[in-house]
Amino acid sequence: MKAPQPAPSDAPVELDDLDRRLVLATQGGLPLLPRPYAALAHELGCNADEVMARLARMLETGIIRRIGAVPNHYALGYTANGMSVWDVADELVDRLGADVGGLPFVSHCYRRPRRLPVWPYNLFAMVHGRSREQVYSQVDEIARLLGDACRGHDVLFSTRILKKTGLRIGG
């Protein structure tokens, strides 16, 4: 499951001009360069330590939620993308979800409410493979890990690529 993020306070956080320019410069992603923070610093007229300190403060205060890579699985050859869904005992789902989320082939794992009687699943784990057979093999590994705590599961394969972006602010 996703690592917990610090809870942002209810008080609004003040952003100065450099903070705003940093958010604008990074909202489409970090520069794909060996030293991305130095490149940002050059663009913004400050130094790399200042860029990193400001981003760290924004993470701590909840202004931004994460800094991470978002790979294009298709470009990497992983064209079979399956959301595995699991009906796991509610009292075990958090612990087992953490175990599933720790598997090297699971890109994200989270708990969701059931929608009974149609949708009994409360644990979701995204897996990527080069073939459906590979995805099914990974799903079998998750099923072994969950054991008797799993009462049922399914796999929903992606049929198209959706553009993934976060909130964008204007300049």
N, C-alpha and C positions, 0 to 999 in steps of 0.2 A: 504494500500500500504506500501511497505517497508519504514522504516524511512530513510531519507537522510543521507548519510555518508559524512564526510568531504572530500573535493576534495583533492587528493594527489597533492603535488606540482610537477612541472616538473623536479626539481632537484633530482637526485638520492640520496637516503638516505643510509648512511654508516652503515653497520652492523658490530659489533665487533664479536669476537669469541663466546662470551656468547650468543649474540642475535642469531647467526646462530645455536648454539646448542639448544637454546630454541625453535626456529622454527622447527627444526628436531624432538625434543622431543614432540611437540604438534600437528604436522600436521596430525597425525592419531587420535587425540582427547585427551582430558584431562584424566588423570588417574581416574578411577572410584573408588575413595576413599573419605572418609569424608573431607579430607584436601588436595585437588589435588595440590594446589600451593606449599604447604609444601613438598609434595612428589617430585614435579619437582625441587624445590630448593635443596633438599637433593641429587637428581640425578646430578644436575648441579654444586653443590659445592657453593651455595650462600644461601640467605635467601628468605623466601616467599614474603616479601615486595619488594625485588629486582625483583623477577619474575613478580609480579603484576604491578610494575612500568614500566618494559620493555614492557609487553604486552599492557599496556595502551598507551605508546608512539607509539608502532607499529600500534595500532588502529587509533590514532590521525594523524599519518603521512601517513596512507593508505597502509602500508606494509602488514597488515592483515586487512580483511574487517569485521570480526565479531568473536565473541566467543559465542557459543551457543550449545544447545543440538540438536541432530538430532535423534529423536525417530524412532524406527522401528515400524511403525504402525501395521504391520502384527503381530508382536510378542505381541502387546498390544491388539489384537483382532479386530482391525479396518481393515477388509479385503475388504471392499467396498470403494475404493478410486476414487473419481470422480473430474475431472477438469471441473468445470462449466465455460462456455464461454458465454459472454454477448455482445449484440449489444446495446451500450449506447451512447447517444448523446455526441459528442466529447467535447463540452463546459462544460459538467457535469461529465465526467468520472473521473477526478482527485478527486473531492469532494466525489462523490459516492463511488469510489474505496476505499477511506480512511474509509468510513463507513462500507463497506463490509469487508475490511481487519480487522476491529475491532471486528467482530463477533467471538465468542469463538470457533466456529467449523471450522473456515477458517484458514488453516495453512499458506498459503501465497496467496497474491493477487497482481496482477500487470497489467499494461497497455501494450498492444502490438499493432502494426500497423495492420490495416485491410488488407486483400488481396482480394480486390474486383475483379471480381463479385462473386467469389467462397466462400470467407471467410469474412463475415461481422463483426466478433466479435473483440472487442477492449479491453475488460476487462476479465481477467481470475482469477478465485478464486478456489483454491484447497480445497476440503472438504473430510473428512474421516468419515466413518460410519461402524457400525458392520453389516450392510446390505444395499442393494441398496435402499430399502424402506426408511431407515434412511437418506441416502444421498439425495434422492428425496425430503424428507420432509425439509431438510436444504436448498436445492435449492429453494423450494417454499418460504421459509423465506427470502432468498436473493431477489427473485422476488417481494415480498411484499415491501421490503425496497427500491428497485429501482423504483417501481411504473411505472408511465407512461414514465419515462426516458428510460426504457428498451423496445427496439423494437423487441427483439427476444433472445433466448438463447438455449443452448444444454448442455448435460453432456457427457463427454468422460471418460469412466471407464478404469482404469488400467487393463492390462491383464497379466503383469508380473512385477517383482521387478527388478529395475535397481540399480546397486551399485552407491551410491552417494559419490563422493570424490572430493576434491578440488585439486589444483595443488600440486604436490609433488616434493620436491627438494632432490637431493641425498646427502648422508653424505660424 
